[in-house]
Amino acid sequence: MPTYDLQFVEGVAAVPVVRLDVNAPGWTIRPDTDFGMPQLNRAVVSTLLADGDRYPAAAYGNRTLTLVLRYDGTSGDDAAAQLQRLYRELDRPTNVLLYRPGTSGAVFFRTFRCGPSDVMWDPFTKQVRAAIPAEPFAVGPRETLPQVVVSNDPTATTPLNANPWFETDVAGWTGTGGTIVWSTAQSHEGSASMLLTPGGVATQVDVRSDLIPVTASQQYKVATWLRSTVARSVSTNINWYDAAATYISTSTTTVSYSAGVWTYAEVAATAPVGATQARAFPAVLGSTPPAGHTVHVDESRFYRVAASIESGGLCFDVSSIRGDVETPLFLRAAGEDVTTVPSKWTFGLGRRQTMISVRRRGTPSAAPGVFAAEALNLGDDTTVVTGVAGAHGGAVVRTTFATSPGMVVRFGPAAWPTAASPDLRGTYRQLVRCRKSVAGDVVQMRAVWSQDSTVVYGDIVTLPSDSVWRWIDLGLIQIPMGYDPATDGLSGASLPATGPVFDTAITRVSGSGNVDSDSVAFVPADDRMLGVVWPTSGLPAAFVIDSAASGVYGVGASGEVRSARVETTGLPPMVSPGVTNRVWWLRDVGSEFGNGDDATAYTRITPYYWPRYLHVRPVAS
């Protein structure tokens, strides 16, 4: 027979600590017990000029749990003691009530203090009735999603090698001249790493990946974090092989490591002619290293460097959300990925700014995304230039202002999605990734949106006085422009929408330099969008975007909360069951004091949430 649980517990967890079990021997749950439903509060708009009312907004209010319990103890004193325990639970400012009506999984109601007037005890029937205020929804235990790596380079999110994080073992890797083991003694991310111990005999000691398929003439990168026990030099290599696994050549870089400090190393190279396979060598030790020269290895990723930016690198999808209704999405970001280390002249300044957005309807991939420079139509004094440092794949459109220095169109997308679709409908924030060649030039930019005979000009934006790569915010655009009926009359069927032409106009007010632009992004702005200004400190191990409390806080290596200067604007992301939730993360938007956007930088993010239920939790949810 299924077990029925009704317990006051310490918190929401898979196996919580029970403080009071009101379904234990002696207690009886009476039929009038009712968990109710949250009240839906609506804003109502009406007029005598039209029939019916309109509900422009609605939100759930709290609910009331009615517990009717009987206690049959061995004596009146025993009953009084149990009743006192119940009163103490009801008097807590906040509490958690576990409810499992014979189902595989429990739900947890987060309750508030229940006043004396809401508790009635009948000593003759030995029954107590309590009306307990509670939050609108029950919740389930925390659901932690796999870590994602968000980057301007979309291939950085998908390492080509197996097991780059070493969270459970060292499968996919081999040690030469020494031994490798899985270790929880040190970690750069997560809770484990790989430990390389030299045998003390071999001239060279290294750790290498299994063979990875590659394509000749494509650029690849090995990125890793290493922690050496002693101060010494360690190389990071890529070895190239042909189809028969015959060695061709090596690409290498060498970094000097301080003792006991995690240090980042990377090597990027183009696969040579004839190469079809490669091995990642994150740690190579030469000069016959002794056994004491151990090295911890973590986050060893081998990936292809993208030829152009794609929307997949700036966002990630969250689907199969459990529960009945929307719930706050928590995002834990690695501290060193979002903070900056200030110089002594800019301490407290130079803070990184991040834009976070979510879209929860339709097919996210059918909505506008990111256009690469080489895919754009070109306007006045603008040409495609390759081999530019800091650009995605090295390609940009360069505006020289040689013949037309005024505010005229310089580039725009070659084609908007060819098929009209309801997924295009919405509000977007348009951003351009660009860089001035001369920091002191005064350059201005604006968006120009046009369709049929309608032209809309965005606000004029002056580029910062530096020459670093930046995402420049050109403002909001609505698709479609103008009046939008959204549905086909009274049918309720969504009408398809089509986007206007999106052009970018640039003028050089003063100076003699050029402007390089390599991508245009359209970030959804009609659901929930959050701006975060991070501190100039690397102390917190991570930062948590707490969407339930609309706050951001830092945590240390042991999970302790750390004080940090974090500023936010807007609303943090929510996710909904039954849809694909696309979360956008632009790491550097308008950062201060010369901190620009790095094409190869990334942010490691662990999403998690607590599913919310109306009443019970099905086994599949």
C-alpha positions as CSV (number, residue, x, y, z in Angstrom):
1,M,0.0,0.0,0.0
2,P,1.5,3.4,-0.9
3,T,2.8,5.5,1.9
4,Y,1.0,8.8,2.8
5,D,3.4,11.4,4.2
6,L,2.6,14.7,5.9
7,Q,5.5,16.1,7.7
8,F,7.0,19.4,8.9
9,V,10.6,19.3,7.7
10,E,13.8,21.3,7.8
11,G,13.8,22.3,4.1
12,V,13.2,21.2,0.5
13,A,15.4,18.3,-0.2
14,A,15.2,14.8,-1.6
15,V,15.7,13.4,1.9
16,P,14.8,16.2,4.4
17,V,15.2,16.2,8.1
18,V,11.8,15.6,9.7
19,R,10.8,17.7,12.7
20,L,7.2,16.5,13.1
21,D,5.4,13.7,11.4
22,V,1.6,14.2,11.6
23,N,0.9,10.9,10.0
24,A,2.9,8.9,12.5
25,P,1.3,6.5,15.0
26,G,-1.1,8.4,17.2
27,W,-1.9,11.0,14.5
28,T,-4.9,10.7,12.1
29,I,-5.4,13.0,9.2
30,R,-9.1,13.8,8.9
31,P,-11.1,14.0,5.7
32,D,-11.6,17.7,5.9
33,T,-7.9,18.3,5.3
34,D,-7.6,20.5,2.2
35,F,-4.6,21.9,0.4
36,G,-6.6,24.4,-1.6
37,M,-5.5,26.2,-4.7
38,P,-3.8,29.6,-5.1
39,Q,-6.1,32.5,-5.8
40,L,-5.7,34.1,-9.2
41,N,-5.9,37.9,-8.8
42,R,-6.8,39.8,-12.0
43,A,-6.8,43.4,-13.1
44,V,-10.1,44.1,-14.8
45,V,-10.7,46.8,-17.4
46,S,-14.2,47.5,-18.7
47,T,-16.2,50.2,-20.5
48,L,-19.8,50.9,-21.2
49,L,-18.9,51.3,-24.9
50,A,-18.2,47.6,-25.3
51,D,-19.5,44.3,-24.0
52,G,-17.4,42.2,-21.6
53,D,-14.4,42.8,-19.5
54,R,-10.7,42.6,-20.3
55,Y,-8.0,41.1,-18.1
56,P,-4.8,42.9,-19.0
57,A,-2.8,41.3,-16.1
58,A,-3.1,38.5,-13.6
59,A,-1.0,37.0,-10.9
60,Y,-1.4,34.2,-8.4
61,G,-1.9,35.1,-4.7
62,N,-1.1,32.9,-1.7
63,R,-3.1,29.8,-0.8
64,T,-4.5,28.4,2.5
65,L,-3.7,24.9,3.7
66,T,-6.4,23.5,6.0
67,L,-5.1,20.7,8.3
68,V,-7.6,18.7,10.3
69,L,-5.8,16.3,12.6
70,R,-6.7,14.0,15.4
71,Y,-4.3,12.7,18.0
72,D,-5.1,9.6,20.1
73,G,-2.3,9.3,22.7
74,T,-1.8,7.2,25.7
75,S,-2.9,10.0,28.0
76,G,-4.1,13.5,28.1
77,D,-0.6,14.7,28.9
78,D,0.8,12.8,25.8
79,A,-1.8,14.5,23.6
80,A,-0.9,17.9,25.1
81,A,2.8,17.3,24.4
82,Q,2.1,16.4,20.8
83,L,-0.3,19.4,20.4
84,Q,2.4,21.7,21.8
85,R,4.9,20.3,19.2
86,L,2.3,21.1,16.5
87,Y,1.7,24.6,17.8
88,R,5.5,25.3,17.8
89,E,5.6,24.3,14.1
90,L,2.7,26.5,13.2
91,D,4.2,29.4,15.1
92,R,7.4,29.5,13.0
93,P,7.7,32.6,10.8
94,T,8.3,30.3,7.9
95,N,8.1,26.5,7.6
96,V,8.1,23.7,5.1
97,L,5.4,21.0,4.9
98,L,6.1,17.8,3.0
99,Y,3.1,16.2,1.3
100,R,3.1,12.8,-0.5
101,P,-0.3,11.3,-1.1
102,G,1.0,7.9,-2.0
103,T,2.9,9.2,-5.0
104,S,6.5,8.4,-5.9
105,G,7.7,11.9,-5.2
106,A,6.7,14.5,-2.6
107,V,5.9,18.2,-2.9
108,F,6.8,20.8,-0.4
109,F,4.6,23.7,0.7
110,R,6.5,26.7,2.0
111,T,4.2,28.1,4.8
112,F,4.0,31.2,7.0
113,R,3.1,31.7,10.7
114,C,-0.3,30.5,11.6
115,G,-1.9,32.8,14.3
116,P,-3.8,31.5,17.4
117,S,-7.1,32.5,15.9
118,D,-6.5,30.2,12.9
119,V,-5.9,27.1,15.2
120,M,-8.8,25.4,16.9
121,W,-8.4,22.5,19.3
122,D,-11.4,20.4,20.5
123,P,-10.3,18.4,23.6
124,F,-13.5,16.2,23.4
125,T,-13.0,15.0,19.8
126,K,-9.2,15.4,20.1
127,Q,-9.1,17.2,16.8
128,V,-7.2,20.3,15.8
129,R,-8.0,22.4,12.8
130,A,-5.4,24.8,11.4
131,A,-5.7,27.3,8.5
132,I,-2.1,27.8,7.4
133,P,-1.1,30.5,4.9
134,A,1.3,29.3,2.2
135,E,3.1,30.4,-0.9
136,P,1.1,29.9,-4.1
137,F,2.8,26.8,-5.4
138,A,4.4,23.7,-3.9
139,V,7.9,23.0,-5.0
140,G,10.0,19.9,-5.7
141,P,13.7,19.2,-4.9
142,R,16.3,21.2,-6.7
143,E,17.0,20.2,-10.3
144,T,20.6,21.0,-11.4
145,L,21.2,21.1,-15.2
146,P,24.5,20.3,-16.9
147,Q,27.1,23.0,-17.0
148,V,27.2,25.1,-20.2
149,V,30.0,27.2,-21.6
150,V,28.7,30.4,-23.2
151,S,31.1,32.2,-25.6
152,N,31.2,34.5,-28.6
153,D,32.8,31.4,-30.2
154,P,30.0,28.9,-30.5
155,T,32.4,25.9,-30.9
156,A,33.8,26.7,-27.4
157,T,30.5,25.4,-26.0
158,T,31.1,22.0,-27.4
159,P,34.5,20.4,-26.8
160,L,35.5,17.9,-29.4
161,N,37.4,15.7,-26.9
162,A,35.9,13.4,-24.4
163,N,35.8,14.1,-20.7
164,P,37.3,17.6,-20.5
165,W,36.0,18.3,-17.0
166,F,37.3,15.2,-15.1
167,E,34.3,15.2,-12.7
168,T,33.9,11.5,-12.4
169,D,37.1,9.8,-13.9
170,V,40.0,10.3,-16.3
171,A,38.5,8.2,-19.1
172,G,39.6,9.3,-22.6
173,W,43.1,10.3,-21.4
174,T,46.5,8.6,-21.1
175,G,49.6,9.4,-19.1
176,T,53.1,8.8,-20.5
177,G,56.3,8.7,-18.5
178,G,54.1,8.8,-15.3
179,T,50.7,8.1,-14.0
180,I,47.3,9.8,-14.1
181,V,44.6,9.5,-11.5
182,W,41.3,11.1,-10.7
183,S,41.7,13.5,-7.8
184,T,39.4,15.6,-5.6
185,A,42.3,17.2,-3.7
186,Q,42.3,20.1,-6.1
187,S,39.9,21.4,-8.7
188,H,39.5,24.6,-10.8
189,E,35.8,24.0,-11.6
190,G,33.5,21.5,-10.2
191,S,35.0,19.2,-7.5
192,A,37.7,17.1,-9.2
193,S,40.6,17.2,-11.6
194,M,43.2,14.9,-13.1
195,L,46.6,14.4,-11.3
196,L,49.7,13.8,-13.3
197,T,52.6,12.3,-11.3
198,P,56.0,11.8,-13.1
199,G,57.7,8.4,-12.7
200,G,61.1,10.2,-12.2
201,V,62.8,8.3,-15.1
202,A,61.3,9.5,-18.4
203,T,62.9,12.5,-20.2
204,Q,59.3,13.7,-21.0
205,V,56.2,13.2,-19.0
206,D,52.8,14.2,-20.4
207,V,49.1,13.6,-20.4
208,R,47.4,13.2,-23.8
209,S,43.8,12.7,-25.1
210,D,42.5,10.0,-27.3
211,L,42.6,10.8,-31.1
212,I,40.2,13.5,-32.2
213,P,39.0,13.9,-35.8
214,V,40.0,17.2,-37.4
215,T,39.9,18.8,-40.9
216,A,43.0,20.2,-42.5
217,S,43.2,24.0,-42.8
218,Q,40.7,24.5,-40.0
219,Q,41.9,26.2,-36.8
220,Y,41.8,24.4,-33.5
221,K,42.6,25.2,-29.9
222,V,43.5,23.4,-26.7
223,A,42.5,25.4,-23.6
224,T,43.4,24.2,-20.1
225,W,44.0,25.1,-16.5
226,L,47.0,23.6,-14.7
227,R,48.3,23.7,-11.1
228,S,51.9,22.7,-10.5
229,T,53.2,21.6,-7.1
230,V,56.5,23.4,-7.8
231,A,57.5,26.4,-9.9
232,R,58.4,25.2,-13.4
233,S,57.7,25.5,-17.1
234,V,54.9,23.3,-18.6
235,S,54.1,23.0,-22.3
236,T,50.6,22.7,-23.9
237,N,50.7,21.0,-27.3
238,I,48.6,19.8,-30.2
239,N,50.0,16.8,-32.1
240,W,48.7,16.3,-35.6
241,Y,48.3,12.9,-37.3
242,D,47.2,11.5,-40.7
243,A,44.4,9.0,-41.3
244,A,46.8,6.1,-40.5
245,A,47.6,7.8,-37.1
246,T,51.1,8.7,-38.4
247,Y,52.6,11.7,-36.6
248,I,52.9,14.9,-38.7
249,S,53.9,17.8,-36.5
250,T,53.4,19.6,-33.2
251,S,52.0,23.0,-32.2
252,T,53.1,24.1,-28.8
253,T,53.2,26.9,-26.2
254,T,55.1,27.0,-22.9
255,V,53.9,28.7,-19.7
256,S,55.9,29.3,-16.5
257,Y,53.9,28.2,-13.5
258,S,54.2,29.4,-9.9
259,A,53.8,26.8,-7.2
260,G,50.3,26.0,-6.1
261,V,48.5,28.4,-8.4
262,W,45.9,27.6,-11.0
263,T,47.1,29.1,-14.3
264,Y,45.4,29.2,-17.7
265,A,47.2,28.0,-20.9
266,E,46.1,27.6,-24.5
267,V,47.6,26.9,-27.9
268,A,45.8,27.6,-31.2
269,A,46.9,26.4,-34.6
270,T,45.7,25.4,-38.0
271,A,45.6,21.7,-38.9
272,P,48.3,21.1,-41.4
273,V,47.8,19.5,-44.9
274,G,47.1,15.8,-44.5
275,A,45.9,16.0,-40.9
276,T,42.8,14.1,-40.1
277,Q,43.4,13.5,-36.4
278,A,44.9,15.2,-33.4
279,R,45.7,14.7,-29.8
280,A,45.4,17.4,-27.1
281,F,48.4,17.5,-24.7
282,P,47.4,19.9,-21.9
283,A,50.5,19.2,-19.8
284,V,53.9,18.3,-21.1
285,L,56.9,18.2,-18.6
286,G,60.4,18.0,-19.9
287,S,64.0,17.7,-18.4
288,T,63.3,14.4,-16.6
289,P,60.9,15.8,-14.0
290,P,61.2,14.1,-10.6
291,A,58.2,12.4,-8.9
292,G,57.5,15.5,-6.8
293,H,56.7,17.7,-9.8
294,T,53.0,16.7,-9.8
295,V,50.5,18.7,-11.9
296,H,46.7,18.9,-11.5
297,V,44.9,19.3,-14.9
298,D,41.3,20.7,-15.2
299,E,39.0,22.0,-18.0
300,S,41.1,20.6,-20.9
301,R,39.1,21.4,-23.9
302,F,39.9,20.8,-27.6
303,Y,37.6,22.7,-30.0
304,R,37.5,24.2,-33.4
305,V,37.9,28.0,-33.6
306,A,34.8,29.3,-35.4
307,A,35.1,31.0,-38.8
308,S,32.2,33.3,-37.9
309,I,30.0,34.0,-35.0
310,E,26.7,32.1,-34.6
311,S,23.8,32.6,-32.2
312,G,24.4,29.2,-30.6
313,G,27.6,30.6,-28.9
314,L,25.8,33.4,-27.2
315,C,22.9,31.4,-25.8
316,F,21.8,28.1,-24.5
317,D,18.5,26.2,-24.4
318,V,16.7,24.8,-21.3
319,S,13.9,22.4,-22.0
320,S,12.0,19.6,-20.3
321,I,11.4,21.8,-17.3
322,R,9.5,19.9,-14.5
323,G,6.5,21.2,-12.7
324,D,3.2,22.9,-13.6
325,V,4.0,26.6,-13.8
326,E,6.9,28.9,-14.5
327,T,9.7,29.0,-12.0
328,P,12.8,31.1,-11.3
329,L,16.0,30.0,-13.1
330,F,19.1,30.2,-11.0
331,L,22.5,30.7,-12.8
332,R,25.8,30.0,-11.1
333,A,28.7,31.6,-13.1
334,A,32.4,31.0,-12.4
335,G,33.7,34.1,-10.7
336,E,36.9,34.5,-12.7
337,D,34.9,34.4,-15.9
338,V,32.9,37.5,-15.1
339,T,35.1,39.6,-12.9
340,T,38.0,41.8,-13.9
341,V,41.3,42.3,-12.1
342,P,41.9,46.0,-11.8
343,S,45.2,47.8,-12.0
344,K,46.3,50.0,-9.1
345,W,45.1,53.0,-11.1
346,T,41.6,51.7,-11.8
347,F,40.7,49.8,-8.6
348,G,36.9,49.6,-8.3
349,L,36.5,50.7,-11.9
350,G,36.7,48.8,-15.2
351,R,33.8,46.5,-14.2
352,R,32.4,44.0,-16.7
353,Q,28.7,44.3,-17.7
354,T,26.6,41.4,-18.8
355,M,23.3,41.2,-20.6
356,I,21.0,38.2,-19.8
357,S,17.7,37.6,-21.6
358,V,15.2,34.7,-22.0
359,R,12.7,33.8,-24.6
360,R,10.0,31.2,-23.7
361,R,7.7,30.8,-26.7
362,G,7.7,29.4,-30.2
363,T,10.8,27.9,-31.8
364,P,13.8,30.0,-30.6
365,S,16.0,29.1,-33.6
366,A,13.4,30.6,-35.9
367,A,13.7,34.0,-34.3
368,P,16.4,36.6,-35.3
369,G,19.8,35.8,-34.0
370,V,23.3,36.9,-34.9
371,F,24.6,37.9,-38.4
372,A,28.3,37.6,-39.2
373,A,30.2,40.3,-40.9
374,E,30.8,38.4,-44.1
375,A,27.1,37.7,-44.4
376,L,26.2,41.4,-44.6
377,N,25.3,43.7,-47.5
378,L,27.8,46.5,-47.8
379,G,27.1,50.3,-48.1
380,D,29.3,53.3,-48.6
381,D,33.1,53.1,-48.0
382,T,32.7,49.6,-46.5
383,T,34.6,46.4,-47.5
384,V,35.2,43.0,-46.1
385,V,38.7,42.6,-44.6
386,T,40.1,39.3,-43.3
387,G,42.9,38.5,-40.9
388,V,41.8,41.1,-38.2
389,A,42.9,40.3,-34.7
390,G,40.0,40.0,-32.2
391,A,37.3,39.4,-34.8
392,H,35.5,36.1,-35.0
393,G,37.4,34.1,-37.6
394,G,39.3,37.3,-38.4
395,A,36.7,38.7,-40.8
396,V,35.2,42.2,-40.5
397,V,33.5,44.8,-42.5
398,R,35.7,48.0,-42.5
399,T,34.3,51.4,-42.9
400,T,36.9,54.0,-44.0
401,F,34.7,57.1,-44.5
402,A,36.9,57.9,-47.5
403,T,34.2,59.5,-49.7
404,S,31.2,59.8,-47.4
405,P,32.0,60.7,-43.8
406,G,28.3,61.5,-42.9
407,M,25.7,59.4,-41.2
408,V,24.9,57.0,-44.0
409,V,24.2,53.2,-44.2
410,R,27.4,51.2,-44.0
411,F,26.1,47.6,-43.8
412,G,23.0,45.5,-43.2
413,P,21.9,41.8,-43.3
414,A,21.9,40.2,-46.7
415,A,18.5,38.6,-46.0
416,W,16.0,38.5,-43.2
417,P,14.4,35.0,-42.7
418,T,12.8,34.4,-46.0
419,A,9.6,32.9,-44.6
420,A,7.2,34.9,-42.5
421,S,6.6,33.3,-39.1
422,P,4.9,34.1,-35.8
423,D,8.3,33.3,-34.2
424,L,9.7,36.6,-35.6
425,R,7.1,38.6,-33.7
426,G,8.5,40.4,-30.6
427,T,10.8,43.2,-29.3
428,Y,14.5,42.9,-29.8
429,R,17.6,44.8,-28.6
430,Q,20.0,45.4,-31.5
431,L,23.7,45.3,-30.8
432,V,26.7,45.7,-33.1
433,R,30.2,44.3,-32.2
434,C,32.7,46.8,-33.5
435,R,36.0,48.6,-32.8
436,K,37.5,52.0,-33.7
437,S,41.1,51.9,-35.1
438,V,41.9,55.3,-33.4
439,A,40.7,55.7,-29.8
440,G,40.4,59.5,-30.0
441,D,38.2,59.5,-33.1
442,V,34.6,60.7,-32.5
443,V,32.4,58.1,-34.2
444,Q,28.6,57.8,-34.0
445,M,26.3,55.0,-34.9
446,R,22.5,54.4,-35.3
447,A,20.1,51.7,-36.4
448,V,17.9,52.3,-39.5
449,W,14.9,50.0,-39.8
450,S,12.7,50.1,-42.9
451,Q,9.9,48.2,-44.5
452,D,7.8,49.2,-47.5
453,S,7.5,53.0,-47.2
454,T,8.2,53.2,-43.5
455,V,11.6,54.1,-42.1
456,V,12.4,54.3,-38.4
457,Y,15.7,55.8,-37.2
458,G,17.2,54.7,-33.8
459,D,18.9,57.0,-31.4
460,I,22.4,58.2,-32.2
461,V,25.0,56.4,-30.1
462,T,28.6,57.8,-29.6
463,L,31.2,55.1,-29.4
464,P,33.5,55.1,-26.3
465,S,36.9,56.8,-26.4
466,D,38.9,53.6,-26.9
467,S,39.9,51.1,-29.6
468,V,38.7,47.8,-28.0
469,W,36.1,45.5,-29.3
470,R,32.7,46.3,-27.9
471,W,29.0,45.4,-28.2
472,I,27.3,48.7,-29.0
473,D,23.6,48.9,-28.0
474,L,21.5,50.6,-30.7
475,G,18.2,50.3,-29.0
476,L,14.9,48.4,-29.3
477,I,13.0,47.4,-32.4
478,Q,9.5,45.8,-32.6
479,I,8.6,43.2,-35.2
480,P,6.4,43.9,-37.0
481,M,6.7,47.7,-36.9
482,G,3.5,49.6,-36.3
483,Y,0.1,48.2,-35.4
484,D,0.1,44.4,-34.9
485,P,-3.3,42.5,-34.7
486,A,-1.3,39.4,-33.6
487,T,-4.2,37.1,-34.3
488,D,-6.5,36.5,-37.3
489,G,-9.6,38.4,-36.2
490,L,-11.5,36.4,-33.5
491,S,-10.1,33.1,-34.6
492,G,-7.3,33.2,-32.0
493,A,-4.9,31.9,-34.7
494,S,-1.5,33.7,-34.7
495,L,-0.7,35.7,-37.8
496,P,2.8,35.3,-39.3
497,A,5.1,38.4,-39.1
498,T,7.9,39.5,-41.3
499,G,10.8,41.6,-40.3
500,P,12.0,44.9,-41.7
501,V,15.4,45.6,-43.2
502,F,17.9,46.3,-40.5
503,D,20.7,48.6,-41.5
504,T,23.5,50.3,-39.5
505,A,24.5,53.9,-40.3
506,I,27.9,55.2,-39.0
507,T,29.5,58.7,-39.2
508,R,33.0,59.9,-38.2
509,V,32.5,63.3,-36.6
510,S,36.2,63.8,-36.2
511,G,39.5,61.9,-36.6
512,S,41.1,59.9,-39.4
513,G,40.6,56.2,-38.4
514,N,38.4,53.3,-39.5
515,V,35.6,51.3,-37.8
516,D,35.6,47.5,-38.0
517,S,32.4,45.7,-37.4
518,D,32.1,41.9,-37.3
519,S,28.6,41.0,-36.1
520,V,25.1,42.2,-35.4
521,A,23.0,40.6,-32.7
522,F,19.2,40.7,-31.9
523,V,18.5,39.8,-28.3
524,P,14.9,39.2,-27.2
525,A,13.7,42.0,-24.9
526,D,10.0,41.3,-24.5
527,D,10.1,38.7,-21.8
528,R,12.7,39.2,-19.1
529,M,16.0,40.9,-19.5
530,L,18.7,41.5,-16.8
531,G,21.8,43.7,-16.8
532,V,24.5,42.8,-14.3
533,V,27.6,44.9,-13.4
534,W,30.2,42.6,-11.8
535,P,32.8,43.6,-9.3
536,T,36.5,44.1,-10.0
537,S,37.6,41.2,-7.8
538,G,38.5,37.6,-8.4
539,L,37.8,36.5,-4.8
540,P,34.3,34.9,-5.1
541,A,34.6,31.4,-6.6
542,A,31.3,32.0,-8.3
543,F,28.3,34.3,-8.5
544,V,24.7,33.2,-8.2
545,I,21.9,35.0,-10.1
546,D,19.1,34.4,-7.7
547,S,16.0,34.9,-9.8
548,A,13.6,34.1,-6.9
549,A,14.9,37.1,-5.0
550,S,15.9,39.2,-8.0
551,G,19.5,39.5,-6.6
552,V,23.0,38.5,-7.3
553,Y,25.5,37.3,-4.7
554,G,29.0,35.9,-4.5
555,V,30.0,32.5,-3.0
556,G,33.4,31.2,-1.9
557,A,35.0,27.8,-2.5
558,S,33.0,26.3,0.4
559,G,29.7,27.8,-0.7
560,E,29.8,30.6,1.9
561,V,28.2,33.9,0.9
562,R,30.8,36.7,0.2
563,S,30.1,40.4,0.0
564,A,30.6,41.7,-3.5
565,R,29.7,45.0,-5.3
566,V,27.2,43.8,-7.8
567,E,24.6,46.0,-9.5
568,T,21.5,44.8,-11.4
569,T,18.8,46.3,-13.6
570,G,15.8,44.6,-15.0
571,L,14.3,41.2,-14.3
572,P,16.1,37.9,-14.0
573,P,15.1,34.9,-16.1
574,M,12.2,32.6,-15.5
575,V,11.7,29.2,-17.2
576,S,8.4,27.4,-18.1
577,P,7.5,23.8,-18.5
578,G,6.4,22.4,-21.9
579,V,8.5,24.9,-24.0
580,T,12.1,25.5,-25.1
581,N,13.5,28.3,-22.9
582,R,16.4,30.0,-24.7
583,V,18.7,32.0,-22.4
584,W,20.9,34.7,-23.9
585,W,24.2,35.7,-22.2
586,L,26.3,38.5,-23.6
587,R,29.4,38.6,-21.4
588,D,30.6,42.1,-22.2
589,V,28.1,44.9,-23.0
590,G,29.3,48.4,-22.3
591,S,32.0,47.5,-19.9
592,E,33.9,50.4,-18.3
593,F,37.5,51.7,-18.7
594,G,38.7,49.9,-21.8
595,N,37.5,46.4,-20.9
596,G,36.2,45.2,-24.2
597,D,34.7,42.1,-25.6
598,D,37.1,39.1,-26.1
599,A,36.1,36.9,-29.0
600,T,37.6,33.8,-27.3
601,A,36.5,34.4,-23.7
602,Y,33.8,32.2,-22.2
603,T,31.6,31.9,-19.1
604,R,30.9,28.6,-17.4
605,I,27.4,28.6,-16.1
606,T,25.5,26.0,-14.1
607,P,21.7,26.4,-14.4
608,Y,19.4,25.0,-11.7
609,Y,15.8,25.5,-10.5
610,W,13.1,24.2,-8.1
611,P,10.1,23.0,-10.0
612,R,6.7,24.4,-8.9
613,Y,3.5,22.4,-8.6
614,L,-0.1,23.2,-8.1
615,H,-0.9,20.2,-6.0
616,V,1.0,16.9,-6.6
617,R,4.0,15.7,-8.4
618,P,3.6,13.0,-11.2
619,V,6.3,10.4,-11.5
620,A,7.5,11.8,-14.8
621,S,7.8,15.4,-13.4
